[in-house]
Structure formats: structure tokens, C-alpha cells
Amino acid sequence: MKRPKPVTSCTKCGAPGYNIALANGKCGRMVGKERCNGTNQSTPGVNDWVMCESCEASGYEGTPQCSQCGGPGWVIHRR
């Protein structure tokens, strides 16, 4: 089953987000014991994310988490 395509991406850690209302807000991801200090940027464009070729957007490749995309099933396409 394919996971939904993210609509935001953190400017620092690259964490995907699925709520467009959180765009331009602070990233909530914990990196180690500290909160990431990046900002959620809006990435709703058709070409902003590409499907992970390894897991085909499922987030899994026979293990609990895909080693290529880290689990979201999508990879941010940096311009």
C-alpha cells in the first residue's frame, strides 16, 4: 500500500510533513535529545517529491523501515 505524498519538508533535517497548516512553522522532529531548529517549508508541488524506488512508496522493503527513504516512501526532490 502506498503512503500519502508529504506536503511539507523541514529545511534542516528534511523530515516530511502531511499537514499543510504546519507550513512555515517550526519543525517538531527530535534529533537526539534536541528539537530540530528547521522550518517546515511547503512542498505540495507535483515534482517536489519522488516515489522511493526501493519500497515504491510503501515505506517498507521487507524490514520495518525502508533503508533508502527512511520510512515515508517518498524522497524530497531538491532543486
mmJSON file of the N, C-alpha and C atoms, coordinates in Angstrom:
{"data_MODEL":{"atom_site":{
"group_PDB":["ATOM","ATOM","ATOM","ATOM","ATOM","ATOM","ATOM","ATOM","ATOM","ATOM","ATOM","ATOM","ATOM","ATOM","ATOM","ATOM","ATOM","ATOM","ATOM","ATOM","ATOM","ATOM","ATOM","ATOM","ATOM","ATOM","ATOM","ATOM","ATOM","ATOM","ATOM","ATOM","ATOM","ATOM","ATOM","ATOM","ATOM","ATOM","ATOM","ATOM","ATOM","ATOM","ATOM","ATOM","ATOM","ATOM","ATOM","ATOM","ATOM","ATOM","ATOM","ATOM","ATOM","ATOM","ATOM","ATOM","ATOM","ATOM","ATOM","ATOM","ATOM","ATOM","ATOM","ATOM","ATOM","ATOM","ATOM","ATOM","ATOM","ATOM","ATOM","ATOM","ATOM","ATOM","ATOM","ATOM","ATOM","ATOM","ATOM","ATOM","ATOM","ATOM","ATOM","ATOM","ATOM","ATOM","ATOM","ATOM","ATOM","ATOM","ATOM","ATOM","ATOM","ATOM","ATOM","ATOM","ATOM","ATOM","ATOM","ATOM","ATOM","ATOM","ATOM","ATOM","ATOM","ATOM","ATOM","ATOM","ATOM","ATOM","ATOM","ATOM","ATOM","ATOM","ATOM","ATOM","ATOM","ATOM","ATOM","ATOM","ATOM","ATOM","ATOM","ATOM","ATOM","ATOM","ATOM","ATOM","ATOM","ATOM","ATOM","ATOM","ATOM","ATOM","ATOM","ATOM","ATOM","ATOM","ATOM","ATOM","ATOM","ATOM","ATOM","ATOM","ATOM","ATOM","ATOM","ATOM","ATOM","ATOM","ATOM","ATOM","ATOM","ATOM","ATOM","ATOM","ATOM","ATOM","ATOM","ATOM","ATOM","ATOM","ATOM","ATOM","ATOM","ATOM","ATOM","ATOM","ATOM","ATOM","ATOM","ATOM","ATOM","ATOM","ATOM","ATOM","ATOM","ATOM","ATOM","ATOM","ATOM","ATOM","ATOM","ATOM","ATOM","ATOM","ATOM","ATOM","ATOM","ATOM","ATOM","ATOM","ATOM","ATOM","ATOM","ATOM","ATOM","ATOM","ATOM","ATOM","ATOM","ATOM","ATOM","ATOM","ATOM","ATOM","ATOM","ATOM","ATOM","ATOM","ATOM","ATOM","ATOM","ATOM","ATOM","ATOM","ATOM","ATOM","ATOM","ATOM","ATOM","ATOM","ATOM","ATOM","ATOM","ATOM","ATOM","ATOM","ATOM","ATOM","ATOM","ATOM","ATOM","ATOM","ATOM","ATOM","ATOM"],
"id":[1,2,3,4,5,6,7,8,9,10,11,12,13,14,15,16,17,18,19,20,21,22,23,24,25,26,27,28,29,30,31,32,33,34,35,36,37,38,39,40,41,42,43,44,45,46,47,48,49,50,51,52,53,54,55,56,57,58,59,60,61,62,63,64,65,66,67,68,69,70,71,72,73,74,75,76,77,78,79,80,81,82,83,84,85,86,87,88,89,90,91,92,93,94,95,96,97,98,99,100,101,102,103,104,105,106,107,108,109,110,111,112,113,114,115,116,117,118,119,120,121,122,123,124,125,126,127,128,129,130,131,132,133,134,135,136,137,138,139,140,141,142,143,144,145,146,147,148,149,150,151,152,153,154,155,156,157,158,159,160,161,162,163,164,165,166,167,168,169,170,171,172,173,174,175,176,177,178,179,180,181,182,183,184,185,186,187,188,189,190,191,192,193,194,195,196,197,198,199,200,201,202,203,204,205,206,207,208,209,210,211,212,213,214,215,216,217,218,219,220,221,222,223,224,225,226,227,228,229,230,231,232,233,234,235,236,237],
"type_symbol":["N","C","C","N","C","C","N","C","C","N","C","C","N","C","C","N","C","C","N","C","C","N","C","C","N","C","C","N","C","C","N","C","C","N","C","C","N","C","C","N","C","C","N","C","C","N","C","C","N","C","C","N","C","C","N","C","C","N","C","C","N","C","C","N","C","C","N","C","C","N","C","C","N","C","C","N","C","C","N","C","C","N","C","C","N","C","C","N","C","C","N","C","C","N","C","C","N","C","C","N","C","C","N","C","C","N","C","C","N","C","C","N","C","C","N","C","C","N","C","C","N","C","C","N","C","C","N","C","C","N","C","C","N","C","C","N","C","C","N","C","C","N","C","C","N","C","C","N","C","C","N","C","C","N","C","C","N","C","C","N","C","C","N","C","C","N","C","C","N","C","C","N","C","C","N","C","C","N","C","C","N","C","C","N","C","C","N","C","C","N","C","C","N","C","C","N","C","C","N","C","C","N","C","C","N","C","C","N","C","C","N","C","C","N","C","C","N","C","C","N","C","C","N","C","C","N","C","C","N","C","C","N","C","C","N","C","C"],
"label_atom_id":["N","CA","C","N","CA","C","N","CA","C","N","CA","C","N","CA","C","N","CA","C","N","CA","C","N","CA","C","N","CA","C","N","CA","C","N","CA","C","N","CA","C","N","CA","C","N","CA","C","N","CA","C","N","CA","C","N","CA","C","N","CA","C","N","CA","C","N","CA","C","N","CA","C","N","CA","C","N","CA","C","N","CA","C","N","CA","C","N","CA","C","N","CA","C","N","CA","C","N","CA","C","N","CA","C","N","CA","C","N","CA","C","N","CA","C","N","CA","C","N","CA","C","N","CA","C","N","CA","C","N","CA","C","N","CA","C","N","CA","C","N","CA","C","N","CA","C","N","CA","C","N","CA","C","N","CA","C","N","CA","C","N","CA","C","N","CA","C","N","CA","C","N","CA","C","N","CA","C","N","CA","C","N","CA","C","N","CA","C","N","CA","C","N","CA","C","N","CA","C","N","CA","C","N","CA","C","N","CA","C","N","CA","C","N","CA","C","N","CA","C","N","CA","C","N","CA","C","N","CA","C","N","CA","C","N","CA","C","N","CA","C","N","CA","C","N","CA","C","N","CA","C","N","CA","C","N","CA","C","N","CA","C","N","CA","C","N","CA","C","N","CA","C","N","CA","C"],
"label_alt_id":[null,null,null,null,null,null,null,null,null,null,null,null,null,null,null,null,null,null,null,null,null,null,null,null,null,null,null,null,null,null,null,null,null,null,null,null,null,null,null,null,null,null,null,null,null,null,null,null,null,null,null,null,null,null,null,null,null,null,null,null,null,null,null,null,null,null,null,null,null,null,null,null,null,null,null,null,null,null,null,null,null,null,null,null,null,null,null,null,null,null,null,null,null,null,null,null,null,null,null,null,null,null,null,null,null,null,null,null,null,null,null,null,null,null,null,null,null,null,null,null,null,null,null,null,null,null,null,null,null,null,null,null,null,null,null,null,null,null,null,null,null,null,null,null,null,null,null,null,null,null,null,null,null,null,null,null,null,null,null,null,null,null,null,null,null,null,null,null,null,null,null,null,null,null,null,null,null,null,null,null,null,null,null,null,null,null,null,null,null,null,null,null,null,null,null,null,null,null,null,null,null,null,null,null,null,null,null,null,null,null,null,null,null,null,null,null,null,null,null,null,null,null,null,null,null,null,null,null,null,null,null,null,null,null,null,null,null],
"label_comp_id":["MET","MET","MET","LYS","LYS","LYS","ARG","ARG","ARG","PRO","PRO","PRO","LYS","LYS","LYS","PRO","PRO","PRO","VAL","VAL","VAL","THR","THR","THR","SER","SER","SER","CYS","CYS","CYS","THR","THR","THR","LYS","LYS","LYS","CYS","CYS","CYS","GLY","GLY","GLY","ALA","ALA","ALA","PRO","PRO","PRO","GLY","GLY","GLY","TYR","TYR","TYR","ASN","ASN","ASN","ILE","ILE","ILE","ALA","ALA","ALA","LEU","LEU","LEU","ALA","ALA","ALA","ASN","ASN","ASN","GLY","GLY","GLY","LYS","LYS","LYS","CYS","CYS","CYS","GLY","GLY","GLY","ARG","ARG","ARG","MET","MET","MET","VAL","VAL","VAL","GLY","GLY","GLY","LYS","LYS","LYS","GLU","GLU","GLU","ARG","ARG","ARG","CYS","CYS","CYS","ASN","ASN","ASN","GLY","GLY","GLY","THR","THR","THR","ASN","ASN","ASN","GLN","GLN","GLN","SER","SER","SER","THR","THR","THR","PRO","PRO","PRO","GLY","GLY","GLY","VAL","VAL","VAL","ASN","ASN","ASN","ASP","ASP","ASP","TRP","TRP","TRP","VAL","VAL","VAL","MET","MET","MET","CYS","CYS","CYS","GLU","GLU","GLU","SER","SER","SER","CYS","CYS","CYS","GLU","GLU","GLU","ALA","ALA","ALA","SER","SER","SER","GLY","GLY","GLY","TYR","TYR","TYR","GLU","GLU","GLU","GLY","GLY","GLY","THR","THR","THR","PRO","PRO","PRO","GLN","GLN","GLN","CYS","CYS","CYS","SER","SER","SER","GLN","GLN","GLN","CYS","CYS","CYS","GLY","GLY","GLY","GLY","GLY","GLY","PRO","PRO","PRO","GLY","GLY","GLY","TRP","TRP","TRP","VAL","VAL","VAL","ILE","ILE","ILE","HIS","HIS","HIS","ARG","ARG","ARG","ARG","ARG","ARG"],
"label_asym_id":["A","A","A","A","A","A","A","A","A","A","A","A","A","A","A","A","A","A","A","A","A","A","A","A","A","A","A","A","A","A","A","A","A","A","A","A","A","A","A","A","A","A","A","A","A","A","A","A","A","A","A","A","A","A","A","A","A","A","A","A","A","A","A","A","A","A","A","A","A","A","A","A","A","A","A","A","A","A","A","A","A","A","A","A","A","A","A","A","A","A","A","A","A","A","A","A","A","A","A","A","A","A","A","A","A","A","A","A","A","A","A","A","A","A","A","A","A","A","A","A","A","A","A","A","A","A","A","A","A","A","A","A","A","A","A","A","A","A","A","A","A","A","A","A","A","A","A","A","A","A","A","A","A","A","A","A","A","A","A","A","A","A","A","A","A","A","A","A","A","A","A","A","A","A","A","A","A","A","A","A","A","A","A","A","A","A","A","A","A","A","A","A","A","A","A","A","A","A","A","A","A","A","A","A","A","A","A","A","A","A","A","A","A","A","A","A","A","A","A","A","A","A","A","A","A","A","A","A","A","A","A","A","A","A","A","A","A"],
"label_entity_id":["1","1","1","1","1","1","1","1","1","1","1","1","1","1","1","1","1","1","1","1","1","1","1","1","1","1","1","1","1","1","1","1","1","1","1","1","1","1","1","1","1","1","1","1","1","1","1","1","1","1","1","1","1","1","1","1","1","1","1","1","1","1","1","1","1","1","1","1","1","1","1","1","1","1","1","1","1","1","1","1","1","1","1","1","1","1","1","1","1","1","1","1","1","1","1","1","1","1","1","1","1","1","1","1","1","1","1","1","1","1","1","1","1","1","1","1","1","1","1","1","1","1","1","1","1","1","1","1","1","1","1","1","1","1","1","1","1","1","1","1","1","1","1","1","1","1","1","1","1","1","1","1","1","1","1","1","1","1","1","1","1","1","1","1","1","1","1","1","1","1","1","1","1","1","1","1","1","1","1","1","1","1","1","1","1","1","1","1","1","1","1","1","1","1","1","1","1","1","1","1","1","1","1","1","1","1","1","1","1","1","1","1","1","1","1","1","1","1","1","1","1","1","1","1","1","1","1","1","1","1","1","1","1","1","1","1","1"],
"label_seq_id":[1,1,1,2,2,2,3,3,3,4,4,4,5,5,5,6,6,6,7,7,7,8,8,8,9,9,9,10,10,10,11,11,11,12,12,12,13,13,13,14,14,14,15,15,15,16,16,16,17,17,17,18,18,18,19,19,19,20,20,20,21,21,21,22,22,22,23,23,23,24,24,24,25,25,25,26,26,26,27,27,27,28,28,28,29,29,29,30,30,30,31,31,31,32,32,32,33,33,33,34,34,34,35,35,35,36,36,36,37,37,37,38,38,38,39,39,39,40,40,40,41,41,41,42,42,42,43,43,43,44,44,44,45,45,45,46,46,46,47,47,47,48,48,48,49,49,49,50,50,50,51,51,51,52,52,52,53,53,53,54,54,54,55,55,55,56,56,56,57,57,57,58,58,58,59,59,59,60,60,60,61,61,61,62,62,62,63,63,63,64,64,64,65,65,65,66,66,66,67,67,67,68,68,68,69,69,69,70,70,70,71,71,71,72,72,72,73,73,73,74,74,74,75,75,75,76,76,76,77,77,77,78,78,78,79,79,79],
"pdbx_PDB_ins_code":[null,null,null,null,null,null,null,null,null,null,null,null,null,null,null,null,null,null,null,null,null,null,null,null,null,null,null,null,null,null,null,null,null,null,null,null,null,null,null,null,null,null,null,null,null,null,null,null,null,null,null,null,null,null,null,null,null,null,null,null,null,null,null,null,null,null,null,null,null,null,null,null,null,null,null,null,null,null,null,null,null,null,null,null,null,null,null,null,null,null,null,null,null,null,null,null,null,null,null,null,null,null,null,null,null,null,null,null,null,null,null,null,null,null,null,null,null,null,null,null,null,null,null,null,null,null,null,null,null,null,null,null,null,null,null,null,null,null,null,null,null,null,null,null,null,null,null,null,null,null,null,null,null,null,null,null,null,null,null,null,null,null,null,null,null,null,null,null,null,null,null,null,null,null,null,null,null,null,null,null,null,null,null,null,null,null,null,null,null,null,null,null,null,null,null,null,null,null,null,null,null,null,null,null,null,null,null,null,null,null,null,null,null,null,null,null,null,null,null,null,null,null,null,null,null,null,null,null,null,null,null,null,null,null,null,null,null],
"Cartn_x":[0.829,0.0,0.89,0.592,1.381,1.033,2.066,1.866,1.518,0.811,0.485,1.732,1.675,2.795,2.821,3.984,4.083,3.793,3.428,3.152,4.074,4.913,5.92,7.225,8.312,9.632,10.415,11.113,11.928,13.149,13.461,14.598,15.939,15.958,17.222,17.358,16.394,16.528,15.835,14.997,14.323,13.112,12.676,11.532,10.296,9.58,8.358,7.207,6.243,5.055,3.817,2.707,1.474,0.35,0.631,-0.379,0.09,-0.542,-0.131,-0.3,-1.157,-1.353,-0.092,0.82,2.062,3.197,2.919,3.933,4.343,5.608,6.231,6.343,6.019,6.188,7.451,7.794,8.994,8.809,9.9,9.9,9.749,8.982,8.773,9.589,10.447,11.216,12.312,12.472,13.547,14.761,15.905,17.158,18.048,18.196,18.876,17.974,18.472,17.668,17.224,17.494,17.139,16.151,15.338,14.377,15.089,14.757,15.319,14.937,15.856,15.542,15.241,14.857,14.472,13.039,12.636,11.288,10.617,9.333,8.576,8.261,8.841,8.553,7.461,6.653,5.577,6.164,5.741,6.223,5.071,3.983,2.832,2.895,3.958,4.066,4.194,3.767,3.802,5.214,6.208,7.593,8.434,7.829,8.591,9.061,8.291,8.632,8.631,9.543,9.566,9.387,8.7,8.46,9.772,9.963,11.16,11.152,12.22,12.3,12.46,13.032,13.286,12.008,11.161,9.947,8.671,8.768,7.624,6.54,6.957,6.094,5.377,5.809,5.168,5.847,7.111,7.87,8.565,8.301,8.875,9.531,10.612,11.254,11.627,10.658,10.902,11.399,11.744,12.162,11.201,11.274,10.337,10.372,11.52,11.615,12.53,12.153,12.957,14.297,15.376,16.704,17.013,16.285,16.535,15.856,14.58,13.834,13.642,13.928,13.765,12.361,11.45,10.101,8.938,9.09,7.914,7.491,8.382,8.038,8.287,8.657,8.898,10.225,10.88,12.159,12.006,12.45,12.345,13.241,12.726,13.47,13.995,15.235,15.838,16.183,15.838,16.144,17.47],
"Cartn_y":[-1.164,0.0,1.249,2.203,3.428,4.375,5.026,6.058,7.361,8.275,9.555,10.391,11.221,12.097,13.247,13.541,14.654,16.0,16.993,18.342,19.393,18.99,19.888,19.127,19.886,19.316,20.276,19.757,20.599,21.097,22.364,22.978,22.491,21.915,21.457,19.934,19.218,17.761,17.01,17.701,17.075,16.238,16.294,15.49,15.817,14.797,15.041,15.394,16.152,16.503,16.316,16.056,15.741,16.738,17.816,18.814,20.166,20.664,21.922,23.101,22.982,24.06,24.311,23.345,23.499,24.107,24.44,25.068,26.409,26.73,27.948,27.961,26.844,26.72,25.945,25.897,25.179,23.671,23.006,21.552,20.965,19.911,19.295,18.036,17.684,16.45,16.566,15.495,15.433,14.784,15.438,14.926,14.695,13.436,13.121,13.545,14.391,14.889,16.332,16.866,18.254,18.344,19.376,19.616,20.251,19.815,20.388,21.865,22.724,24.146,24.592,23.646,23.965,24.456,24.81,25.31,24.399,24.134,23.325,24.176,23.805,24.526,23.794,24.537,23.964,23.261,22.018,21.251,20.48,21.172,20.463,20.226,20.732,20.62,19.184,18.959,17.634,17.068,17.917,17.461,17.654,18.043,18.258,16.946,15.911,14.599,13.547,12.6,11.477,10.189,9.252,7.976,7.232,6.67,5.882,4.65,4.467,3.334,2.009,2.051,0.83,0.205,1.033,0.493,0.843,1.607,2.014,2.701,3.628,4.474,3.742,2.523,1.804,2.117,2.514,2.775,1.542,0.393,-0.866,-1.603,-2.271,-3.106,-4.456,-5.076,-6.366,-6.238,-5.035,-4.758,-3.716,-3.417,-2.433,-1.074,-0.663,0.645,0.582,1.268,1.296,1.98,1.375,1.939,3.1,3.214,4.283,5.597,5.536,6.763,6.99,5.99,6.13,5.895,5.529,5.181,5.92,7.173,7.845,7.351,6.66,6.161,7.173,8.384,9.464,10.131,10.662,11.34,12.757,13.75,15.14,15.354,16.039,16.33,17.75,17.883,19.214,19.832,21.09,21.799,22.505],
"Cartn_z":[0.0,0.0,0.0,-0.866,-0.95,0.184,0.711,1.727,1.01,1.684,1.035,0.785,-0.232,-0.553,0.458,1.048,2.001,1.328,2.144,1.63,2.24,3.212,3.774,3.949,4.072,4.308,5.181,6.19,7.061,6.296,6.477,5.785,6.318,7.511,8.088,8.059,8.644,8.751,7.614,6.827,5.693,6.062,7.322,7.756,6.94,6.461,5.714,6.655,6.143,6.913,6.063,6.708,5.985,6.248,6.998,7.324,6.799,5.736,5.108,6.055,7.055,8.023,8.855,8.896,9.654,8.834,7.565,6.715,7.316,7.21,7.73,9.252,9.899,11.342,11.658,12.928,13.35,13.211,12.873,12.773,14.177,14.314,15.614,15.831,14.886,14.988,16.04,16.793,17.773,17.115,17.209,16.683,17.902,18.275,19.525,20.674,21.55,22.667,22.466,21.28,20.994,19.843,19.887,18.824,17.635,16.441,15.219,15.162,14.707,14.625,13.2,12.348,10.977,10.884,9.685,9.411,8.388,8.582,7.623,6.401,5.267,4.03,3.26,2.567,1.766,0.548,0.327,-0.833,-1.481,-1.824,-2.384,-3.893,-4.539,-5.987,-6.483,-7.683,-8.296,-8.326,-8.551,-8.676,-7.425,-6.293,-5.06,-4.436,-4.574,-4.006,-5.106,-5.012,-5.944,-5.138,-5.734,-5.08,-4.874,-3.702,-3.412,-4.311,-5.047,-5.972,-5.243,-4.058,-3.316,-2.749,-2.13,-1.485,-2.232,-3.316,-4.125,-3.293,-2.433,-1.603,-0.482,-0.16,0.944,2.275,2.24,3.46,3.994,3.388,3.854,2.698,2.979,1.957,2.564,3.215,3.852,5.278,5.687,7.057,7.618,8.904,9.454,8.777,8.234,7.614,6.398,5.341,4.12,4.382,3.936,4.155,3.201,2.099,1.132,1.524,1.919,2.221,3.715,4.53,5.973,6.476,5.596,6.028,5.404,4.95,4.402,3.019,2.312,0.978,-0.131,0.237,-0.721,-0.403,-1.417,-1.266,-1.8,-1.005,-1.443,-2.657,-3.639,-4.868,-4.743,-4.291,-4.097,-5.435,-5.602,-6.843,-6.714],
"occupancy":[1.0,1.0,1.0,1.0,1.0,1.0,1.0,1.0,1.0,1.0,1.0,1.0,1.0,1.0,1.0,1.0,1.0,1.0,1.0,1.0,1.0,1.0,1.0,1.0,1.0,1.0,1.0,1.0,1.0,1.0,1.0,1.0,1.0,1.0,1.0,1.0,1.0,1.0,1.0,1.0,1.0,1.0,1.0,1.0,1.0,1.0,1.0,1.0,1.0,1.0,1.0,1.0,1.0,1.0,1.0,1.0,1.0,1.0,1.0,1.0,1.0,1.0,1.0,1.0,1.0,1.0,1.0,1.0,1.0,1.0,1.0,1.0,1.0,1.0,1.0,1.0,1.0,1.0,1.0,1.0,1.0,1.0,1.0,1.0,1.0,1.0,1.0,1.0,1.0,1.0,1.0,1.0,1.0,1.0,1.0,1.0,1.0,1.0,1.0,1.0,1.0,1.0,1.0,1.0,1.0,1.0,1.0,1.0,1.0,1.0,1.0,1.0,1.0,1.0,1.0,1.0,1.0,1.0,1.0,1.0,1.0,1.0,1.0,1.0,1.0,1.0,1.0,1.0,1.0,1.0,1.0,1.0,1.0,1.0,1.0,1.0,1.0,1.0,1.0,1.0,1.0,1.0,1.0,1.0,1.0,1.0,1.0,1.0,1.0,1.0,1.0,1.0,1.0,1.0,1.0,1.0,1.0,1.0,1.0,1.0,1.0,1.0,1.0,1.0,1.0,1.0,1.0,1.0,1.0,1.0,1.0,1.0,1.0,1.0,1.0,1.0,1.0,1.0,1.0,1.0,1.0,1.0,1.0,1.0,1.0,1.0,1.0,1.0,1.0,1.0,1.0,1.0,1.0,1.0,1.0,1.0,1.0,1.0,1.0,1.0,1.0,1.0,1.0,1.0,1.0,1.0,1.0,1.0,1.0,1.0,1.0,1.0,1.0,1.0,1.0,1.0,1.0,1.0,1.0,1.0,1.0,1.0,1.0,1.0,1.0,1.0,1.0,1.0,1.0,1.0,1.0,1.0,1.0,1.0,1.0,1.0,1.0],
"B_iso_or_equiv":[0.0,0.0,0.0,0.0,0.0,0.0,0.0,0.0,0.0,0.0,0.0,0.0,0.0,0.0,0.0,0.0,0.0,0.0,0.0,0.0,0.0,0.0,0.0,0.0,0.0,0.0,0.0,0.0,0.0,0.0,0.0,0.0,0.0,0.0,0.0,0.0,0.0,0.0,0.0,0.0,0.0,0.0,0.0,0.0,0.0,0.0,0.0,0.0,0.0,0.0,0.0,0.0,0.0,0.0,0.0,0.0,0.0,0.0,0.0,0.0,0.0,0.0,0.0,0.0,0.0,0.0,0.0,0.0,0.0,0.0,0.0,0.0,0.0,0.0,0.0,0.0,0.0,0.0,0.0,0.0,0.0,0.0,0.0,0.0,0.0,0.0,0.0,0.0,0.0,0.0,0.0,0.0,0.0,0.0,0.0,0.0,0.0,0.0,0.0,0.0,0.0,0.0,0.0,0.0,0.0,0.0,0.0,0.0,0.0,0.0,0.0,0.0,0.0,0.0,0.0,0.0,0.0,0.0,0.0,0.0,0.0,0.0,0.0,0.0,0.0,0.0,0.0,0.0,0.0,0.0,0.0,0.0,0.0,0.0,0.0,0.0,0.0,0.0,0.0,0.0,0.0,0.0,0.0,0.0,0.0,0.0,0.0,0.0,0.0,0.0,0.0,0.0,0.0,0.0,0.0,0.0,0.0,0.0,0.0,0.0,0.0,0.0,0.0,0.0,0.0,0.0,0.0,0.0,0.0,0.0,0.0,0.0,0.0,0.0,0.0,0.0,0.0,0.0,0.0,0.0,0.0,0.0,0.0,0.0,0.0,0.0,0.0,0.0,0.0,0.0,0.0,0.0,0.0,0.0,0.0,0.0,0.0,0.0,0.0,0.0,0.0,0.0,0.0,0.0,0.0,0.0,0.0,0.0,0.0,0.0,0.0,0.0,0.0,0.0,0.0,0.0,0.0,0.0,0.0,0.0,0.0,0.0,0.0,0.0,0.0,0.0,0.0,0.0,0.0,0.0,0.0,0.0,0.0,0.0,0.0,0.0,0.0],
"pdbx_formal_charge":[null,null,null,null,null,null,null,null,null,null,null,null,null,null,null,null,null,null,null,null,null,null,null,null,null,null,null,null,null,null,null,null,null,null,null,null,null,null,null,null,null,null,null,null,null,null,null,null,null,null,null,null,null,null,null,null,null,null,null,null,null,null,null,null,null,null,null,null,null,null,null,null,null,null,null,null,null,null,null,null,null,null,null,null,null,null,null,null,null,null,null,null,null,null,null,null,null,null,null,null,null,null,null,null,null,null,null,null,null,null,null,null,null,null,null,null,null,null,null,null,null,null,null,null,null,null,null,null,null,null,null,null,null,null,null,null,null,null,null,null,null,null,null,null,null,null,null,null,null,null,null,null,null,null,null,null,null,null,null,null,null,null,null,null,null,null,null,null,null,null,null,null,null,null,null,null,null,null,null,null,null,null,null,null,null,null,null,null,null,null,null,null,null,null,null,null,null,null,null,null,null,null,null,null,null,null,null,null,null,null,null,null,null,null,null,null,null,null,null,null,null,null,null,null,null,null,null,null,null,null,null,null,null,null,null,null,null],
"auth_seq_id":[1,1,1,2,2,2,3,3,3,4,4,4,5,5,5,6,6,6,7,7,7,8,8,8,9,9,9,10,10,10,11,11,11,12,12,12,13,13,13,14,14,14,15,15,15,16,16,16,17,17,17,18,18,18,19,19,19,20,20,20,21,21,21,22,22,22,23,23,23,24,24,24,25,25,25,26,26,26,27,27,27,28,28,28,29,29,29,30,30,30,31,31,31,32,32,32,33,33,33,34,34,34,35,35,35,36,36,36,37,37,37,38,38,38,39,39,39,40,40,40,41,41,41,42,42,42,43,43,43,44,44,44,45,45,45,46,46,46,47,47,47,48,48,48,49,49,49,50,50,50,51,51,51,52,52,52,53,53,53,54,54,54,55,55,55,56,56,56,57,57,57,58,58,58,59,59,59,60,60,60,61,61,61,62,62,62,63,63,63,64,64,64,65,65,65,66,66,66,67,67,67,68,68,68,69,69,69,70,70,70,71,71,71,72,72,72,73,73,73,74,74,74,75,75,75,76,76,76,77,77,77,78,78,78,79,79,79],
"auth_comp_id":["MET","MET","MET","LYS","LYS","LYS","ARG","ARG","ARG","PRO","PRO","PRO","LYS","LYS","LYS","PRO","PRO","PRO","VAL","VAL","VAL","THR","THR","THR","SER","SER","SER","CYS","CYS","CYS","THR","THR","THR","LYS","LYS","LYS","CYS","CYS","CYS","GLY","GLY","GLY","ALA","ALA","ALA","PRO","PRO","PRO","GLY","GLY","GLY","TYR","TYR","TYR","ASN","ASN","ASN","ILE","ILE","ILE","ALA","ALA","ALA","LEU","LEU","LEU","ALA","ALA","ALA","ASN","ASN","ASN","GLY","GLY","GLY","LYS","LYS","LYS","CYS","CYS","CYS","GLY","GLY","GLY","ARG","ARG","ARG","MET","MET","MET","VAL","VAL","VAL","GLY","GLY","GLY","LYS","LYS","LYS","GLU","GLU","GLU","ARG","ARG","ARG","CYS","CYS","CYS","ASN","ASN","ASN","GLY","GLY","GLY","THR","THR","THR","ASN","ASN","ASN","GLN","GLN","GLN","SER","SER","SER","THR","THR","THR","PRO","PRO","PRO","GLY","GLY","GLY","VAL","VAL","VAL","ASN","ASN","ASN","ASP","ASP","ASP","TRP","TRP","TRP","VAL","VAL","VAL","MET","MET","MET","CYS","CYS","CYS","GLU","GLU","GLU","SER","SER","SER","CYS","CYS","CYS","GLU","GLU","GLU","ALA","ALA","ALA","SER","SER","SER","GLY","GLY","GLY","TYR","TYR","TYR","GLU","GLU","GLU","GLY","GLY","GLY","THR","THR","THR","PRO","PRO","PRO","GLN","GLN","GLN","CYS","CYS","CYS","SER","SER","SER","GLN","GLN","GLN","CYS","CYS","CYS","GLY","GLY","GLY","GLY","GLY","GLY","PRO","PRO","PRO","GLY","GLY","GLY","TRP","TRP","TRP","VAL","VAL","VAL","ILE","ILE","ILE","HIS","HIS","HIS","ARG","ARG","ARG","ARG","ARG","ARG"],
"auth_asym_id":["A","A","A","A","A","A","A","A","A","A","A","A","A","A","A","A","A","A","A","A","A","A","A","A","A","A","A","A","A","A","A","A","A","A","A","A","A","A","A","A","A","A","A","A","A","A","A","A","A","A","A","A","A","A","A","A","A","A","A","A","A","A","A","A","A","A","A","A","A","A","A","A","A","A","A","A","A","A","A","A","A","A","A","A","A","A","A","A","A","A","A","A","A","A","A","A","A","A","A","A","A","A","A","A","A","A","A","A","A","A","A","A","A","A","A","A","A","A","A","A","A","A","A","A","A","A","A","A","A","A","A","A","A","A","A","A","A","A","A","A","A","A","A","A","A","A","A","A","A","A","A","A","A","A","A","A","A","A","A","A","A","A","A","A","A","A","A","A","A","A","A","A","A","A","A","A","A","A","A","A","A","A","A","A","A","A","A","A","A","A","A","A","A","A","A","A","A","A","A","A","A","A","A","A","A","A","A","A","A","A","A","A","A","A","A","A","A","A","A","A","A","A","A","A","A","A","A","A","A","A","A","A","A","A","A","A","A"],
"auth_atom_id":["N","CA","C","N","CA","C","N","CA","C","N","CA","C","N","CA","C","N","CA","C","N","CA","C","N","CA","C","N","CA","C","N","CA","C","N","CA","C","N","CA","C","N","CA","C","N","CA","C","N","CA","C","N","CA","C","N","CA","C","N","CA","C","N","CA","C","N","CA","C","N","CA","C","N","CA","C","N","CA","C","N","CA","C","N","CA","C","N","CA","C","N","CA","C","N","CA","C","N","CA","C","N","CA","C","N","CA","C","N","CA","C","N","CA","C","N","CA","C","N","CA","C","N","CA","C","N","CA","C","N","CA","C","N","CA","C","N","CA","C","N","CA","C","N","CA","C","N","CA","C","N","CA","C","N","CA","C","N","CA","C","N","CA","C","N","CA","C","N","CA","C","N","CA","C","N","CA","C","N","CA","C","N","CA","C","N","CA","C","N","CA","C","N","CA","C","N","CA","C","N","CA","C","N","CA","C","N","CA","C","N","CA","C","N","CA","C","N","CA","C","N","CA","C","N","CA","C","N","CA","C","N","CA","C","N","CA","C","N","CA","C","N","CA","C","N","CA","C","N","CA","C","N","CA","C","N","CA","C","N","CA","C","N","CA","C","N","CA","C","N","CA","C","N","CA","C"],
"pdbx_PDB_model_num":[1,1,1,1,1,1,1,1,1,1,1,1,1,1,1,1,1,1,1,1,1,1,1,1,1,1,1,1,1,1,1,1,1,1,1,1,1,1,1,1,1,1,1,1,1,1,1,1,1,1,1,1,1,1,1,1,1,1,1,1,1,1,1,1,1,1,1,1,1,1,1,1,1,1,1,1,1,1,1,1,1,1,1,1,1,1,1,1,1,1,1,1,1,1,1,1,1,1,1,1,1,1,1,1,1,1,1,1,1,1,1,1,1,1,1,1,1,1,1,1,1,1,1,1,1,1,1,1,1,1,1,1,1,1,1,1,1,1,1,1,1,1,1,1,1,1,1,1,1,1,1,1,1,1,1,1,1,1,1,1,1,1,1,1,1,1,1,1,1,1,1,1,1,1,1,1,1,1,1,1,1,1,1,1,1,1,1,1,1,1,1,1,1,1,1,1,1,1,1,1,1,1,1,1,1,1,1,1,1,1,1,1,1,1,1,1,1,1,1,1,1,1,1,1,1,1,1,1,1,1,1,1,1,1,1,1,1]
}}}
